[in-house]
Amino acid sequence: MPASNSVFHIREEILMRALFKFVVVAMCAGAFAGSADAQTYPARPIRIIVPYAPGGSTDVILRILAPRLSEELGQQVLVENRPGAASIVGLDLVAKSPPDGYTVGISNIAYGANPTLYKKMPFDAEKDLVPVGLVSIVTMVLSVHPSVPARTVKQLIALDKARPGSLNYGSAGNGSANHLATERFKHMTGTKMVHVPYKGGGPAVVSLVAGETAMLFATIPSSIQHFKTGRLVPLGVSSAKRNPALPDVPSVAEAAVPGYEAIEWQGVMVPAGTPPAVIARLNQAFARVTAIPELKERVTALGADLVGGSTEEFAAFVKRELATWSRVVKEVGLRID
């Protein structure tokens, strides 16, 4: 072999060995840095992205929890509203954020329906976000403006059937809990209410109080004060049984529609790739805060329940929700392009 070729191969081998060592060192340094970040997490404020407008149940509950979460995590926890497209806008922001635990999102019932409801999604609900833990379960209540001449679920159904399409209903947006609950109600009762979507549960409640819409499956936390003042009338709760916050209000199933049930929920999601230790720390913080008796009592009085739970339990729950609402959306025939 010519001397020049021999020297060339020796140099090439030295360069390859150096490059290999550099890659190994870099990988180890990255792993160490990730481990160190997880051990020191959190080191700065955390954003909780609520993908709905202020005033809805998701917003109300997370703002109740935020101060205690700040105490638990030792860093300020900020609630930021990013409404739009039934939580898709806010959760897309979370999915595209750095997977470091400093931007977390709140998912709800719409998370299970959106992949089937919407033709195009900007993120993959099964791959781009990962579950941290369940936070709360929220009952909705079929509510009407006092001007609507119906004081029972049966009367409302009869009113709509006498004048098909004359009643409209609000929601927090296409694919929101209110929208899905009402469409399921329409499907099971053969009614023809007209949908009026808003950018959040808060604006939807405001429109109902103002008489701009006739009815709404409002979450109890966002509407209970209006029941007490007489500005709204509750006809039936969306759970299978009565809710302790409204003991005199029957369930929709009990009142007129056997088998009807639609439950809202809130859970914490983070971008895929977030270190397991960070996910565990967030889950621990939410589990401890949702177990505080004072907060549980406060939230229960609003018609919701703080639940907590493990990451694995919530992951299984989300998987069931995706399957359940995919089936329901197809049965009802909903589709948003």
N, C-alpha and C positions, 0 to 999 in steps of 0.2 A: 504494500500500500504506500503511495507517495507520502512524503513527510507532510506536505501541506494538507492532505485529506485527514491524516492522523491528528494533526493539531486541531483541525476544524471539528472533528468528532469529539475530541477531548473537551474543547471549549463548549460545544453544544451540551454535553453531558453535565458539565459544571453549571451551566445556566439552568438546565432543567431541574437539577437538584436544588438550586437556590430558589427557583420559582416554587417548587413543591414545598420547601420549608416555609416560604413566605405565605402560601395559601393556608397551610396548617396553622401557623401562628395567628393569621388573621381570623380563621374560623374559631380558634380557641379564645382569642380576644373578644370576638363577637359574642360567643356563648357566655364568657365571664361578665361582659358588660350587661347582657340581658339578665343574667342572674343577679348582678349587683343592682340593676334598676328595679327588679322585682322586690329585692330585699329592702330597698329604701323607699319604695312606693307607699303613699304618694308624696312627692316632693314639691308639688305646686297645686294650684286650684284645679278642681275637676268640673267639667261641664256635663250637665245632664240635659240632653236634647229631648224636650217634650214635643212630639211632632203634631201638636194641635195648638189652637189659639188659647190665650188665657181664659180662665173661667170654667173650662170643662173639668170632668172628673179627674182625668190624668194630671192636669195642671194643679188642681186643688190638692190632691193627695201627695204629689211629689213636693209641693211647696210646704206641706205640713212636715214631711220627713227631712227636708234639706238641712235645717239647722242642727238636728241631732246627728245626721250623717257627717256634717262638718266636724262636730265634736268627736265622733267615733273615729274618723279618718285623720284628724289632726290637720286638715286643710279645708279651705273654703269650698263648699259644694254649691255651684251656681246652676239655677234652672233657667234654661233658654228655650223659648218657644220658636219652633220652626214649622209652622203649619203648611199644609198643602197636599192634595192628592191622597187623602186617607192615610196619612202618616208616611207616604213614600218619600216626600221631599226631605223631611227631617231624618229619616232612617238612611236615606242615600248619603246624606252628609256624614253620618256616623260610619257607614260602610266604607267610605272613602277617606276616613281620618286615619292618622297613624295608629297602629295597634299597640298603644302604650298605656291604656286605661285612663287617659285624661279626657276622652270624649266618649260618653256612654249614651245609649239611646233607650227610650221606653217604647216597647212594642205593646200591642193590644190585640183585640179580636180581629182587627183588619189584617194583621200580619198573616193569619191563616187563610184569608180569603183573597188577598190581593194578587198572588201569583196566578190564580184562575180567573179572577175578575178582570184584570188588566191584560191587554194583548201584549204590551211591552213593559218590562220592568227594568229600571236602570241598575239593579243589583239582583243577585241570586239569593233569595231568602233562605235557602238551605246551605249555602256555602260562604257567603260574604259576611254574615253576622253570626256570632255564636252566643248561646244563652249563658246568663250569669245566675239569674234566680227570679222566681215569681215574687211579686210584691203585694198585689191585692186582687180581690175579686169584687166586682161592682155590679149591683143589681140595677136594671133600668126600670122605668115605670112609664106606662102608656099614659101620656098627659094631654089634656086639651085646654084650649083657651076657654074661659067662662062663657063666651058668646056662642060656643058650639052647643046645640041642644041635645046633649048626650051626657048622662051621668053614670052609665055603666058600659062595659065593653059590648054587651049585646045591643044596646041602644046605638052605639057608634057604628057597629056593623050594619044595623038596619038602616041607619041614616045614609050611609054611603051607598048601600044597594038601592035605596029609593031614588038617589040622585048620583049615579056613577060618575066619578071623576070630579065631583064638586068640592071635595075636601082635598086639601094639600097637607103635606107633612114636611117638617124640616129634618136635617141631619147635619152631622159634623163634616159631611163631604161624601162623595161617592166611595163606597166600600167601607165606610165608618160603621161603628157598632150600631148607631141609630138606624142607618140605612139598611144594614143587613137584618136587623131585628124587625123593621117594618116590612121589608120585602118578604120575609118569612111569614109574617102575620098576614099580609095580603094573599100570599100563595095558599095558606091554610084556610082562609076565610072567603076567598073569592072576591075581595074588595078591590077598588080601583083608585086609591088615593094617588095624587100627583106629587112627585118628589121635588123638593126645593133644597139643594145642597148649599151648605155654608162652609166657611173655612175654620171649623172647630165647633165643639159642643157649646162653648160659651155664647158665641153669636147665634147659634140655633135656638138656645133658650131665650135669649133677648128677643128674637123675632117672634117667638111664640107668646111671650108676655105682652109684646106690642100688638098682637093680633094679626101679624103679617102671615102667619101660618096657623093652621087649625089644630094640628096635633104633632106630637114628638115622643118618641121613646127616649126620654131624658134619663140620664143617670141620676140616681137619687142625690148624690152630693151636690150636683149642679142645680137641683130643682126644689129640694125640700123646703127651703125658706119661702119659696113662692107658693107652696101648698099651704103653709101656715098663715100667709097673709091673704089667701084667697085669689091671688092673681093667676094661679093655675089650678086645674082640677085633676087629681090622680084617678085613673080608672082601674088600672091593674098592673101588678109588678111582673117583670119578665122571667123571674125565677119560678121553679116548679112549686115552691111553697111561699107563703107570706114572708115579708121581711120585717124584722123587729123594729126597724126605724119607722115603718108605716104599718102597724099591726092591724089597722082597720081596713086596709086596702087588699082586696083579694088578688091572687095571681091571675094572670090572663087565662091560664089553663083551667083554673077553678071557676072563673067567671063565665067563660064562653067557648074556649078553644082547647079542648083536651089534648095534651101532648105538647103544647107550645112551651118553648123555653129558649131564651137567648141571654147569655151571661157575658158581660164585659170583664176584661181583666187587664192588668198591667204587669209587665215584666221587664227586666234589664237585659240589654244586649250590648255587645262590644264587637269591634271589628275582628274578623278572622285573623289569626296570628298573634293575638294578645297573649302574653305569657301566662301559663296556667297559674303561677303564683299570684299574679295580679288579679286574675279572675277569682281565685279563692279569697283574696283579701276583700274584694268588692262584695262577694257573696256573704262573707262573714259580717261585713259592716251592715248590709241591708237586713240580714237575718237578725242581728242584735237590735237594730232600730225598730224593725217591725214587731219585735216581741216586747217592746216597752209598754207596760199596761196603760199608762196615760195616753199614749198615741193610739193604741188599739181602741180604747174607749172613745176617744175623740172621732176617729174615723168610722167606727161602728155607728155612732150617733148620726153620721151623715149617710148611712145606708150602704157602706162598703165594709170589707173585712181585710185586714192586714194578715197575710198568710206566711210569707217567707218560704223556706225550703231549700233543698240542695240544688246544685247546678245540674246534676244528673236527672233529678225529678222534673226540673223545668224543661230540660232538653226533650224528655219523653212527652211532656205536656204539649210543647210546641209542635212536635211531630204529629200528635193526635189532632191538634187544631188545624194543621195544614190539610190533613186527610179529611176531617169532618167538614170544613168549610168549602173545600174543593167540591165535595159531593153536593152540599146544599146550594152553592152558587150554580152548579150545573142543573140541579132539579128546578130551581126557581127560574133559570134562564137569564141570569144577569150577565152582562158583558160590557166592558168599557174600552173603547179603542184609544 
